[in-house]
């Protein structure tokens, strides 16, 4: 079976990517190597590394990494000691050095090897050759990104126009509130496909359909990202059953930003959700939601307005989980291989598939 697949850049003629990209495990390993290892990945928050010595660890595909603060510098390294591949950090915390949890080799916050116990008498042993291998780190607002590819485009290029377009929401100064994770029985691309179009909203999300102006919903593809604009419907006749009241928002719109391949920013009503789609297996995915807000509630669990927003988000997510898991099962059907795009509604999906084709082939 060829791993290469054809793709038409003209959405009016194009067919969707083959079903085997969702159901064959070989493609996940290919994606880890050719997609995830060459794109910016959202791994944490700036507040986690605000002081010298503070660090956190994260996973990108098959690679473990550690991000830390060293004075004014934010640094990233592979979380791998070059002695025998032990980890130099676990979880998060604060230290003034990194010590391998296997044999105790110790590195500075700059990655230099400081101490290698009982290596006396070893010939041609050069400590400088054993320094930790670095990875690129960058930030936008409260978010920390890492890229394993030293030749990849800058984070600003991957974000495109998103920071400028969402600047009026004040995302860069929002503060962290909470996290939730969902596990889905589907390929990671099924979830991304679903996110990148509003076409399914009238059928899958009837409550959300009441909140947004579907007729004015539009998708704007950029180079490595896209923006979905969803104006909020005005409240008519003093209705009290609305979850999004545009009269209480500085900007009466929901904006959904996506950064290739797996990062999503949901911005509306004074808050931002970051959704990171993490493949666990070819048919298992974790979606990690982090909530940020301009005016965080003192207690998210008891604040009625915040609880209502989170409950509505849960409702929408449960609906997405159900349809994505059903689609994953149906992708194995003997009658399905490639579909067609709605030129009016699925430009975001077509754009995503074009980037997949570019990176994979």
N, C-alpha and C positions, 0 to 999 in steps of 0.2 A: 504494500500500500504506500503510495506516495504521500509524504508529509506536506507537499506543496499543494495549494489549492488556488483556483482562479478567482479573481475579484474584479468587478467592473466599477470604476470610479464614478460612473453616471448612475445615480440612484434610480432613474427612470428605467434603466435596462437591467440593473443589478439583481442578482439573487443573493440571499443571505449566505453566511458561511456554512459549510457542511456540518451535518449533525455529529460527525465523528470528532470534531473539535471539542464537543461537550461530553462525549461518552467514552472516549479512548484515553486511558491513563497516560499514554506516551506523550500526548500534547501538553499535559501539565508540566512534565519535566522540561519539555522544550520551552514552554512559557517562562518557567523559573529562570532558565538560562538566558533566553533572548529578550524577554520582556521585563520581568521584575528586577533582574540584575543590571538593567540599563536605564531604569527610570527612577525618578524621585519617589521615595516611599515615606509616608507620614508615620513616624515612629513614637512621638511623644510630645510633651508640652515644655515650653520655655521655663515655666515655674519649677519644673522638676530638676533643672540644672542651673539654678540661679546663683549658687554660691560655689566658690572654689572647692573642688573635691566631690561635689555632688554628681551622681551618675545614675543612669538607668540602662537596662539591656533590652534588646528587642530582637525579633527574628525577621529576616527577609529571605523568603524561600528556604533554602537549605543552609543559610548563613546566619550565625549569631553575631550581633554587633553590640558595642557599648558606646554610649554617648556620655561625655563628661564636660565639666567646666574646669578650665585651667586659667585662673585669673580672668583676663578679658577675652580669652579664646574659648570657643566651643569646639571640641574635638570629637572625632569618631574613629573607632578602631574595630577591626574584626575581633570578636571576643574569643580569640584563639592564641594560646601560647605556642610559639614555634618549636618548643622542646618536644612535647609529645601530644600536642593538640588539646591540652586541658583548658578550661575556661578561666579567664582572669577576673571575671566579675559575675555576680549572681543578683538578679532582681534589681533593686535600686538602693541607694544609700549615700553615704558620704565618707570618702577616704582620701588620703593624701598620696596614695600609691595604689597600684593594682597588683594583687598577688594571685598567681595561679593556684587554683584549688586542688591541683594534682600533686605537684612537687615543690611548691613554694617559691618558684621564680618570681621576682618582683620587678615591676616596671614603674617608671615615673608617669606623671600625668601627661607627659609629652610622648609616651610610648617607649622611652629608652629602657633597655635592660639594666637594672641597678644591681641585682644580686641573683646569682645562680648557684645555689648550695652544692658543695661537693663536686665541682667541676674542675678542680685542680688536676693538672697533669693531662688534661684532654688536649690533644694536638689539633692545631688549625681551628681552634675555637675562638671566634671573634664576636664578642658581645654586640657590637654594632649591627651585625648581620641578623641578630635575633630580636631586634626591636619590633614592637607591634605594628602590623600593617594598617595603614590609615584608610579611612573612607571619607568621602565628601559630606559635609554637614551644612545645612542652611536653615534659616528660619523665615517665617512670615507670620507677623502678629504673634499670637500665643503658641504657634505650632512649630515643631521641629521635624525636619525632613533629612533623610540620608540617601545617598546615591553611591552604589558600589562601583560604578563605571566612571573612571577618572576623565574620560573623554566625552561624557554626556553633556547635553545642553544645560545651561544654568537653570536654576529653579525658576528665575523670572521668565525665562523663555517657555517653560512648561506651564506656568500659571497663566501666561498670556494676559488678556485684558481683565481677568477676574478681579485682582486686587483693586484696580481703578473702578470697575463697575460696582463693586460692593462697598467701596469706601464710605458712601453715605450711611451705611448701616453701623459703622464703627466696629467692624469685626476685629481689627488689629488690637483694640484695647479691651475686648471682651474677656471675662474671667471664667475659669473652669467651674462647673457646677457638679457634674456627675457623669457616670459611664453606665452603659448597658450593653450586653452582648447577646446576639442571637445566633443559633446554629441552624443551618438549613441543609436539607438533603438535596443539594443541587450543585452543579458546576458554578464556579465563581462568575463566569461570563453570562450565565442565565440571569443572575441578579443584576449585573451591570446593564445588560440589554434592557431589562425591565425598568431600571432607573432612568434610562436615557430617553424615554418617550412618555408623553402624557396621553397617548392614544388609548391606553387601557383604563384611564381614570374613570370615565363614565360607567364602565362595567364592573371593574374590580373595586373601586373606591367610591361608592355612592355618597358617603358623607363628605369626603374631600371634594367631590364634584360640586357640592353645594357651596363650598368655600371659595373656589377659584373661578375666574372667568375663562372657561374652556375655549370659547371661540377666539379669545385673544392670546391663548397660550402659544408661545413660539420657542423654537430651539435655534441657537446661534452657534454653529461649530467654529472653533478657532483652530490653531495649528495642532497643539497637543491637549486641548481642553475644549469644553463647550459650556454654554450658559443656557439654562432654560428659564424663561420669564413667565411667571404665572400671576397676573393681576388678581387681587382679591375682590370678590363680589362685594358691592356695598350692602350694608344692612338695611333692609326695607321694613318700614312699619314697626320699628322698635323691637324686632325679633330678638329673643333671648336664647335661642337654641344654636347660636353660632359659636364655633371654636376660635375663629379668627375674625376679630372685629377690626376692620381697617381704620375705624375712627380712633382706635387706641394705639395705632402704629404710626410712627413718623413717616414710613414709606408703605403705601398700601399695595404691596406686592410681595410675593414669595419668589426668591431667586435660588435656583439650584445649579451650583457650579460643579463641574466634573473635571478631574485631572487624570489623564491616561496613566496607568490603566485602571486603577481601583480606588481612587480617592474622590469622595463626594462632600460637598458643602451645602447644607440646607439652611438658608438664611431668611428669617421672617420674624415679625413680631418681637424685635429686640433680642433675638437669640440666634445662635448658630449651632447646628449639629454637624460634626464631622463623622462621616461614615467611611470606614476603611474595610474593604472587602478582602478577606484573607482566605486563600484556598488551603484547605486541610488535606483534601484528596480530590481526585477528579470529579467526585460526586458529593463532596462535603465542603461546606463553606461556613466561615464565621464572619459575621458583620459586627464590627465594634463601633458603637455610637458614643461619642463624647459630646456633652452639652456645654455650651458657653453662653454667657448672657451679659448684656450691658449693665443690668442691675440684678445681680444674682440674688435669689431668695435667701433669707437667713437660714431657713430649714426647708430644703426642697420637698421633704416628705410631708410637711404639714401646710405649706403654702398653697392655698386653693387654686390660684391662677396657674401656678407652675404645675401642680398636679393635674390640672385639666389639660394643659398642653402635652404633658408626658403621656397621659392616658389616651389622648387622640393619636399621638405618634405611635403608641403601641397598637392601637386598632388598625392603623394603616399598615404597619409592619406585619401584623398577623395576616392581613389580606395578601400582602406581597409574598410572604412565606408560602402560603397555600398555593398561589398560582405558580410560583417558581418551582416548587416541588412537583407539581403536576406536569409542568412543561418538561422538567428533567426526565420524568418517567416516559412521557410521550416522544421524547427525542430518540428513544430506543425503538420506536415503532418501525416495522418493515416498510411502511408506506410513506415515511417522511425522510427527506434528506436536506433539501434547500427550499426556502420559501421566497417570498417577494416582499419588498419594502413599500410602505405607503410614502410616496414622495412628499405628501403634505405633512405627515406626522412622525416619520421615523428617520429624519435626517441625523439625529444624534446617534442612533444605533448604526446606521450606515457609516458614519464618521468613525465610530469606535472600531468597526470591523475593518475599515480601511487602514487604521493604524495597526491593528493586529496583523493584517496582511503585510504591511510594511516591515514590522519588526520580526515577524516569524520567517518571512521568505526572502 
